[in-house]
Amino acid sequence: MRRWWLDLGGFAVALALAAAVVLRWRSGQVALLSSTAAPAIRLLALLVVFVQGCADRLRGREEPGGQAAERRPAAGSEDMSDGAGPSGQGSRGMSKEAGEEPGPAPQLEADAFPLADEAALGRWARLVAGDGFDAGPGKRLALALVPMPEATPAQDPRWLQVASALEALADAAGGAEGEAFRTRWRAHVEIRKAGGSETIAELQALLTTMEALPLLHAGLAGYVWRRAAPLPAGARERAELLGRLERHLRACEALLKGQFETGPIEFTAWRSKAAPPVGHSGLRVPKGLLGAARSHYPGSDAGTWASEATLTLTATDGEVTLLRAGRAERLQPGQRFELRRLDALWAGRPAKLRHDELGDMSLGAGAVASAWDVGPRLTPAGREQVRAQVAAAQRGEAQALERLRAILPAAHLEIRRALAEKPQAPGSPGLRTLLELFDG
């Protein structure tokens, strides 16, 4: 029988070896572990985990409610962190006068999760989930339609792929909603093939028929935004579409977060020799997904639409209202804010905004601006600075490309012009990547 002091000595040796390895790592030296030293490292790791676990248990006993207790803000305080809710996404320092709704605030329905029950969740799952071999109907339409370049001739065979994906999606949805979706989106495709343009109201109808299926798909929602962004529209009309798109994208984020909790939607092939029963889809929607998505929806933001391709501005003078997520917030002189792709600005009278690097930009009385068209509102000096950055990035300068990413709303139109002129320039691939980020 081994003596206790042999065990103690072995432990001391193992601890010394582990300490030596850690010291060599900290000094940047290479440490090679032999088959003899490796168990010592494992023993040390187990010891560290054991001690940390004991400390966590003791800490949990000392704190009220245990270590999982929520840290709630004190009474009378307000959670001002980014993404704390749909109204606080990236809007640091926005004025919040109680009961005031300045400017043309849009009229939106109550902000509720769009899938009302398990039946609606099942219909959504059949439209977005794949079968293990192919993407779902919604994704197939997005993959065919979203990358279609502007002014693509009607004879291009890629339009046949769009038509096939559109018909398959409408057939999968079925019913009156599926027919309404087919009619409206067919008309949209025909307008694009003819090189025509649509109105904001017609693009709102695209979103309405999509949500009626119900089809919640971030790629198709981004497509609607891209088609609507260059169109002229009044402040209320544009803010209404952007507010609806934001809610749509928040619902997509909530469903994604819900699947992180409950597990993903799964497809199981029919294994019997007999025919499957009528209505069998092979999809298994995890239990609790609807409840999890509903619980995440109030605090969900629009994902990368809330955090990427933003422009930090300062309101210097005039009367400027920020239209965001269905609400209107009047900006005070000297107030900094982030303009996102889902935001709009309305000026009640001539006003100026300032960017720290690019300088001033002007808004006329009654003007409506968005992330799409802030670039042309810069002064000539600011526009020339943007052109210089784009030219440097097209020559292949990585630093210029990174600077453009920080001012993408102000630079994307100039990037499009440069790519049309020199599509094969050394830095053109990087500029195309920036445009894909901006376009969603």
DRENPA-386291 format. One line per 2 residues: number of its first residue (from 1); their letters; for each residue y, z, x of C-alpha. Coordinates in Angstrom, 2 decimals. Each point is the difference from the previous one (the first is absolute). Layout:
N
NUM = a = Y:Z:X  ...
***
This chain:
440
1 = mr = 0.00:0.00:0.00  3.37:-1.03:1.37
3 = rw = 2.51:2.71:0.77  3.31:0.14:-1.82
5 = wl = 1.92:-0.34:3.22  -1.64:-3.39:0.64
7 = dl = 1.34:-1.24:-3.33  3.43:1.37:0.80
9 = gg = -0.04:-1.63:3.41  -1.04:-3.34:-1.46
11 = fa = 2.80:0.18:-2.50  2.52:0.80:2.74
13 = va = -1.17:-2.97:2.07  0.23:-2.31:-3.01
15 = la = 3.49:1.26:-0.76  1.08:-0.56:3.61
17 = la = -1.35:-3.56:-0.04  1.77:-0.75:-3.27
19 = aa = 3.27:1.44:1.33  -0.30:-2.14:3.13
21 = vv = -0.49:-3.14:-2.08  2.99:0.83:-2.19
23 = lr = 2.19:0.61:3.05  -1.02:-3.33:1.52
25 = wr = 0.81:-1.77:-3.27  3.42:1.62:-0.19
27 = sg = 0.81:-1.05:3.55  -0.98:-3.60:-0.75
29 = qv = -3.16:0.00:2.12  -3.27:-1.57:-1.04
31 = al = -2.77:2.42:-1.02  -3.60:-1.22:-0.05
33 = ls = -2.42:2.18:-1.96  -3.60:0.21:1.17
35 = st = -2.93:0.92:-2.21  0.41:3.58:1.24
37 = aa = 3.70:0.37:-0.76  -0.04:-1.69:-3.40
39 = pa = -1.61:2.97:-1.83  2.72:2.24:1.35
41 = ir = 2.68:-2.18:-1.56  -1.84:0.03:-3.31
43 = ll = -0.25:3.79:0.17  3.73:0.28:0.61
45 = al = 0.76:-2.30:-2.92  -2.16:2.11:-2.30
47 = lv = 1.77:3.13:1.19  3.44:-1.52:-0.67
49 = vf = -1.03:-1.10:-3.50  -1.43:3.45:-0.76
51 = vq = 3.15:1.81:1.15  2.25:-2.42:-1.93
53 = gc = -2.06:0.48:-3.15  0.28:3.76:0.26
55 = ad = 3.75:-0.26:0.50  0.37:-2.27:-3.07
57 = rl = -1.97:2.43:-2.16  2.12:2.94:1.13
59 = rg = 3.18:-1.97:-0.58  -1.15:-0.96:-3.49
61 = re = -0.56:3.63:-0.89  3.45:0.99:1.20
63 = ep = 1.84:-2.69:-2.00  0.32:0.31:-3.80
65 = gg = -2.34:-2.44:-1.70  -1.89:-0.86:3.22
67 = qa = 0.61:-2.78:2.47  -0.10:-2.67:-2.73
69 = ae = 2.93:1.48:-1.91  2.76:-2.51:-0.62
71 = rr = 3.35:0.47:1.69  2.33:-0.45:-2.95
73 = pa = 3.77:-0.19:0.35  1.92:3.12:-0.87
75 = ag = 1.51:0.39:-3.45  3.05:-2.18:-0.42
77 = se = -0.85:-2.23:2.96  -0.92:-3.69:-0.23
79 = dm = -2.61:-2.03:1.86  2.07:-2.62:1.82
81 = sd = -2.75:-1.41:2.20  -0.53:-3.76:0.05
83 = ga = -2.53:-1.09:-2.55  0.21:3.26:-1.95
85 = gp = 0.00:-2.05:-3.17  0.93:-3.41:-1.30
87 = sg = 3.70:0.85:0.03  0.08:1.34:3.56
89 = qg = -1.64:-2.80:1.95  2.13:-0.44:3.10
91 = sr = 3.27:0.96:-1.74  1.26:2.69:2.31
93 = gm = 3.39:1.38:-0.93  0.39:-1.87:-3.32
95 = sk = 2.47:1.57:-2.44  -1.62:1.62:-3.04
97 = ea = 2.63:0.84:-2.58  -1.71:1.63:-2.98
99 = ge = -0.24:-2.26:-3.04  1.97:-2.85:1.61
101 = ep = -1.43:-3.52:-0.16  2.67:-2.19:1.64
103 = gp = -0.30:-3.75:0.08  -2.39:-2.28:-1.89
105 = ap = -3.09:2.21:-0.16  -3.03:-1.96:-1.29
107 = ql = -1.83:0.91:-3.20  -3.59:0.76:0.99
109 = ea = -2.79:1.56:-2.00  -1.19:3.53:0.74
111 = da = -1.44:0.31:3.48  -3.71:0.52:-0.69
113 = fp = -3.19:-1.06:1.75  -0.80:-3.46:-1.44
115 = la = -3.76:0.48:-0.56  -0.29:1.98:-3.22
117 = de = -3.73:0.78:-0.12  -3.39:-0.59:1.61
119 = aa = -0.40:-3.32:-1.83  3.22:-1.32:1.58
121 = lg = -1.17:1.27:3.39  -3.27:-1.89:-0.43
123 = rw = 1.82:-3.23:-0.89  2.22:0.40:3.06
125 = ar = -3.03:0.58:2.22  -1.69:-3.21:-1.21
127 = lv = 3.10:-1.97:0.96  0.54:1.41:3.49
129 = ag = -3.44:1.00:1.32  -2.24:-2.45:1.84
131 = dg = -3.73:-0.50:-0.44  -1.00:0.57:3.62
133 = fd = 0.09:-3.71:0.84  3.36:-1.16:-1.36
135 = ag = 3.39:1.56:-0.69  0.96:1.04:-3.50
137 = pg = 1.79:-2.44:-2.34  3.42:1.53:0.64
139 = kr = -0.33:-0.20:3.76  -1.31:-3.58:-0.17
141 = la = 3.13:-1.07:-1.88  2.24:1.84:2.47
143 = la = -1.75:-1.59:2.99  0.43:-3.47:-1.49
145 = lv = 3.56:0.27:-1.37  1.95:2.36:2.25
147 = pm = -0.31:-2.02:3.26  0.91:-3.30:-1.73
149 = pe = 3.09:-1.34:1.84  3.16:-1.03:-1.78
151 = at = 0.25:-3.67:-1.04  -3.76:-0.53:0.22
153 = pa = -0.71:-3.43:-1.57  -1.79:-0.02:-3.35
155 = qd = -2.77:-2.14:1.57  -0.87:2.68:2.55
157 = pr = -3.65:1.06:-0.53  0.96:3.66:0.39
159 = wl = 1.45:-0.09:-3.51  -3.55:-0.60:-1.25
161 = qv = -1.04:3.29:1.60  2.93:1.73:-1.71
163 = as = -0.97:-1.48:-3.38  -3.64:0.99:0.45
165 = al = 0.90:3.60:0.93  2.46:0.23:-2.91
167 = ea = -2.57:-1.19:-2.54  -2.65:2.36:1.38
169 = la = 2.36:2.97:-0.29  1.03:-0.86:-3.56
171 = da = -3.66:-0.45:-0.99  -0.92:3.36:1.56
173 = ag = 2.80:1.71:-1.96  -0.79:-1.71:-3.30
175 = ga = 1.62:0.68:-3.36  3.55:-0.70:-1.07
177 = eg = 1.35:1.61:3.19  -2.05:-2.37:2.14
179 = ea = 1.28:-3.03:-1.92  3.62:1.16:0.28
181 = fr = -0.51:0.48:3.74  -1.54:-3.47:0.32
183 = tr = 2.84:-1.68:-1.90  2.86:1.67:1.87
185 = wr = -1.46:-0.32:3.49  -1.07:-3.61:-0.61
187 = ah = 3.62:-0.79:-0.90  1.16:1.74:3.16
189 = ve = -2.39:-2.03:2.18  1.13:-3.25:-1.63
191 = ir = 3.65:0.88:0.66  -0.81:0.66:3.65
193 = ka = -1.92:-3.27:0.32  2.98:-1.88:-1.45
195 = gg = 2.39:1.73:2.40  1.91:1.74:-2.79
197 = se = 1.40:3.52:-0.24  -0.29:2.81:-2.51
199 = ti = 2.18:2.77:-1.34  -0.35:3.73:0.52
201 = ae = -1.13:0.32:-3.64  -2.82:-2.51:0.56
203 = lq = -1.16:1.89:3.08  0.11:3.24:-1.98
205 = al = -2.37:-1.70:-2.42  -2.42:-0.65:2.88
207 = lt = -0.03:3.72:0.74  -0.34:0.90:-3.69
209 = tm = -3.04:-2.21:-0.59  -1.59:1.28:3.21
211 = ea = 0.42:3.66:-0.95  -1.29:-0.66:-3.54
213 = lp = -3.49:-0.98:1.31  0.34:2.64:1.69
215 = ll = 0.27:-1.40:3.53  1.70:2.26:2.56
217 = ha = 0.09:-1.92:3.28  2.49:0.58:2.81
219 = gl = -0.36:-3.54:1.37  0.89:-1.68:-3.30
221 = ag = 2.82:2.47:-0.63  1.43:-0.88:3.40
223 = yv = -0.32:-3.67:-0.91  2.12:0.55:-3.13
225 = wr = 2.61:1.80:2.13  0.09:-2.88:2.50
227 = ra = 0.52:-2.57:-2.77  2.75:2.07:-1.64
229 = ap = 1.91:1.13:3.09  2.07:-3.20:0.59
231 = lp = 0.81:-0.56:-3.70  3.43:0.84:-1.44
233 = ag = -0.05:2.89:-2.46  2.21:2.70:-1.43
235 = ar = -0.21:3.56:1.27  -1.85:1.39:-3.02
237 = er = -2.48:-2.89:-0.14  -0.83:0.19:3.69
239 = ae = -0.23:3.79:0.01  -2.40:-0.13:-2.95
241 = ll = -2.39:-2.37:1.78  0.19:1.97:3.27
243 = gr = -0.60:3.26:-1.87  -3.07:-1.42:-1.73
245 = le = -1.34:-1.33:3.30  0.48:3.40:1.60
247 = rh = -2.00:1.70:-2.76  -2.72:-2.66:0.32
249 = lr = -0.28:0.57:3.75  0.02:3.80:-0.46
251 = ac = -2.92:-0.35:-2.41  -1.88:-2.05:2.63
253 = ea = 0.63:2.74:2.55  -1.15:2.70:-2.43
255 = ll = -3.26:-1.87:-0.68  -0.57:-0.38:3.73
257 = kg = 0.59:3.71:0.62  -2.26:0.87:-2.93
259 = qf = -2.85:-1.98:1.57  0.47:1.94:3.23
261 = et = -0.89:3.11:-2.03  -2.75:-1.29:-2.29
263 = gp = -1.45:-2.82:2.08  0.48:-3.76:-0.42
265 = ie = -1.08:-2.25:-2.84  -3.48:-1.25:0.89
267 = ft = -2.02:-3.05:-1.02  -3.78:0.15:-0.48
269 = aw = -1.92:-3.22:-0.48  -2.37:-0.29:-3.02
271 = rs = -3.50:0.54:1.42  -2.21:-0.67:-3.02
273 = ka = -1.76:-3.30:-0.69  1.26:0.20:-3.56
275 = ap = 3.49:-1.14:-0.87  2.72:2.67:0.24
277 = pv = 1.34:1.42:-3.27  3.07:-1.54:-1.58
279 = gh = 3.18:1.21:1.68  -1.77:1.22:3.16
281 = sg = 2.34:-0.35:2.99  -1.84:1.99:2.65
283 = lr = 3.15:2.01:0.72  -0.07:3.77:0.30
285 = vp = 3.36:1.64:-0.51  -0.12:3.49:1.55
287 = kg = 0.42:2.91:-2.38  3.39:1.63:0.06
289 = ll = 1.84:-3.07:1.36  2.32:-0.24:-3.00
291 = ga = 0.96:3.67:0.21  0.51:-0.17:3.75
293 = ar = 2.19:-3.09:-0.25  2.07:1.57:-2.79
295 = sh = 0.57:3.13:2.07  1.15:-2.05:3.00
297 = yp = 2.27:-2.35:-1.94  3.08:2.28:-0.44
299 = gs = 0.25:0.60:3.75  -1.07:-3.45:1.20
301 = da = 2.47:-2.42:1.53  -0.25:-3.78:0.31
303 = gt = -1.84:0.15:3.34  1.37:-2.32:2.68
305 = wa = 2.54:-1.29:-2.51  1.70:3.40:0.27
307 = se = -0.21:0.40:3.77  0.00:-3.43:1.68
309 = at = 2.73:-2.68:0.26  2.85:2.36:-0.87
311 = lt = 3.63:-0.08:1.13  2.05:3.15:0.63
313 = lt = 3.55:-0.40:-1.32  3.08:2.13:-0.59
315 = at = 2.28:-0.32:-3.01  3.53:-0.12:1.42
317 = dg = 2.25:-0.66:-2.99  0.02:-1.40:-3.50
319 = ev = -2.30:0.76:-2.90  -3.63:-0.77:0.89
321 = tl = -3.00:0.93:-2.15  -3.55:0.05:1.35
323 = lr = -2.53:-1.15:-2.61  -3.39:1.45:0.89
325 = ag = -3.20:0.70:-1.95  1.69:-0.50:-3.37
327 = ra = 2.96:2.27:0.73  3.58:-0.49:1.15
329 = er = 1.54:2.20:2.71  3.65:-0.29:0.98
331 = lq = 0.54:0.13:3.75  2.82:2.08:1.41
333 = pg = 2.22:-1.27:2.87  -1.61:0.83:3.32
335 = qr = -3.46:0.42:-1.52  -2.97:-1.47:1.89
337 = fe = -2.98:-1.47:-1.81  -2.92:-2.34:0.56
339 = lr = -0.03:-3.29:-1.85  -3.60:-0.92:-0.87
341 = rl = -1.43:-3.26:-1.30  -0.41:1.55:-3.45
343 = da = 3.66:1.10:-0.19  3.13:-1.72:-1.25
345 = lw = 3.69:0.72:0.59  2.77:-0.47:-2.56
347 = ag = 3.71:0.18:0.79  2.33:1.02:-2.82
349 = rp = 2.93:-1.17:2.12  0.37:-1.54:3.48
351 = ak = -1.85:2.17:2.49  -1.24:0.08:3.56
353 = lr = -3.18:1.20:1.64  -0.59:0.52:3.70
355 = hd = -2.98:-0.32:2.29  0.15:1.88:3.30
357 = el = -0.93:-3.07:2.04  1.04:-3.01:-2.09
359 = gd = 3.31:1.29:-1.35  1.51:-0.42:-3.46
361 = ms = -1.22:-1.94:-3.02  2.00:-0.67:-3.14
363 = lg = -0.78:0.18:-3.72  2.35:-1.58:-2.51
365 = ag = 0.82:1.51:-3.37  -3.10:-0.20:-2.23
367 = av = -2.16:-1.25:2.88  -3.75:0.64:-0.02
369 = as = -1.72:0.16:3.39  -3.53:0.73:1.16
371 = aw = -1.99:0.06:3.21  -0.44:-3.75:-0.39
373 = dv = 3.66:-0.99:0.30  1.79:2.67:2.07
375 = gp = -0.01:-2.21:3.12  2.54:-2.57:-1.25
377 = rl = 2.34:2.86:-1.01  0.49:1.04:3.63
379 = tp = 3.17:-0.88:1.85  -0.13:-3.11:2.27
381 = ag = -0.46:2.27:3.01  -2.95:1.75:-1.64
383 = re = -1.62:-3.29:-0.98  0.40:-1.31:3.52
385 = qv = -1.67:3.12:1.36  -2.97:-0.59:-2.31
387 = ra = -0.24:-3.64:1.14  0.00:1.09:3.64
389 = qv = -2.82:2.48:-0.62  -2.08:-2.61:-1.83
391 = aa = 0.53:-2.54:2.78  -1.06:2.52:2.63
393 = aq = -3.11:0.93:-1.98  -0.89:-3.67:-0.44
395 = rg = 0.14:-0.40:3.78  -2.68:2.68:0.18
397 = ea = 2.01:3.16:0.79  -1.99:2.95:-1.35
399 = qa = 2.98:2.38:-0.10  1.97:-2.39:-2.19
401 = le = -2.96:-0.24:-2.38  -0.12:3.79:-0.28
403 = rl = 3.76:0.17:-0.67  -0.38:-2.59:-2.77
405 = ra = -2.60:2.16:-1.68  2.61:2.75:-0.37
407 = il = 2.47:-2.39:-1.73  -2.50:-2.22:-1.82
409 = pa = 1.86:-0.17:-3.36  3.10:-1.27:1.79
411 = ah = -1.95:-2.41:2.23  -2.79:-1.54:-2.09
413 = le = 2.04:-2.99:-1.23  1.01:-0.87:3.55
415 = ir = -3.64:0.40:1.09  -1.08:-2.49:-2.70
417 = ra = 2.63:-2.51:1.17  -1.05:0.35:3.65
419 = la = -3.69:-0.47:-0.83  0.76:-3.12:-2.02
421 = ek = 1.89:-1.47:2.96  -2.39:1.04:2.80
423 = pq = -3.41:0.85:-1.44  -1.76:-0.34:3.37
425 = ap = 2.35:2.17:2.08  -1.68:2.69:2.19
427 = gs = 1.19:2.89:-2.18  -0.57:-1.66:-3.39
429 = pg = -3.35:1.76:-0.68  1.69:3.39:0.35
431 = lr = 2.79:-1.06:-2.36  -2.56:-1.15:-2.57
433 = tl = -1.61:3.43:0.20  3.35:1.60:-0.80
435 = le = 0.43:-2.26:-3.02  -3.45:0.93:-1.27
437 = lf = 1.05:3.65:0.27  3.19:-0.68:-1.95
439 = dg = -1.64:-2.16:-2.68  -2.55:2.70:-0.76
***
